[in-house]
């Protein structure tokens, strides 16, 4: 990795131990995953864990099932927001772990169970010792995976009243060695959105397809043409990646020549600035093919993610915490292709996300055999607690 040598630690915070309670919490969250918008039981599990820690303020039902626990210092000062995610994925888990998902077709295959546990470890330490000044808000955000959660939380008046001065977050990064981190200022997660393209023609009897108008030729031409819009890598400002994720043609029947079909595609750019042009190019391709084949065409947009851009001030806060914790870090893998709705918080305050190595042999995120490494819990909590100490004393 492109590493930076940690500076000599000054007053480092001791990372919290990985207690049996934290381990069981992570495993319980993993066994009972809930997808975006359905995280009611997960939020209640977190609320039940936090309540005995006596946060000074608890907000619930934010943007759906989100919640915030606020720990206040005796002296006034800035508000530091730490954020994690509640939701899992609609993917069947095949890890074989003893704590594997008990919900068929759903799994914590992105590590949000681990991220939640890290903030719960932070909460335990804040309950033992508040910072010297200011406030710390721990946000357990819903619906990150479909891109809607952060936007809905930010719309809540109760959340906006918190008025955070800085927002920090982390995500595990498979492929990066455990015990290391990736961090940089500027764009760190790509913008993305789902585009559903629907062609409408005319059905016919399968014995007389010439009497109808099938979208099959247009769809067959569209999919490779969409993929050809890709260019560059995420390190390039004009990076584009177009991924066909699903296609549907007609009815599940042998007697009907299709009259309707849809192509689902994910559009990805380094920044929001280039997304509009990519959308226009994708839609123009579909309109041209629809016209050539006598079809109607319509579009709908889904799972809209803004790009994440780390503010220098917030990046410096995380870099200082990494150095004081003795964590080797650099910019390996950044900017990262996956999208994250944490980027929306930069509209409120300086924000930054760091990436913790989950291991070079760790399955990739969203793979069916992924499982969050428990060793990251004390590491992540220690970094956040160090940032709290550095910023609030």
Order of alpha helices (4+ residues) and beta strands (2+ residues): beta-alpha-alpha-beta-beta-beta-alpha-beta-alpha-alpha-beta-beta-beta-beta-beta-alpha-beta-beta-beta-alpha-beta-beta-alpha-beta-beta-alpha
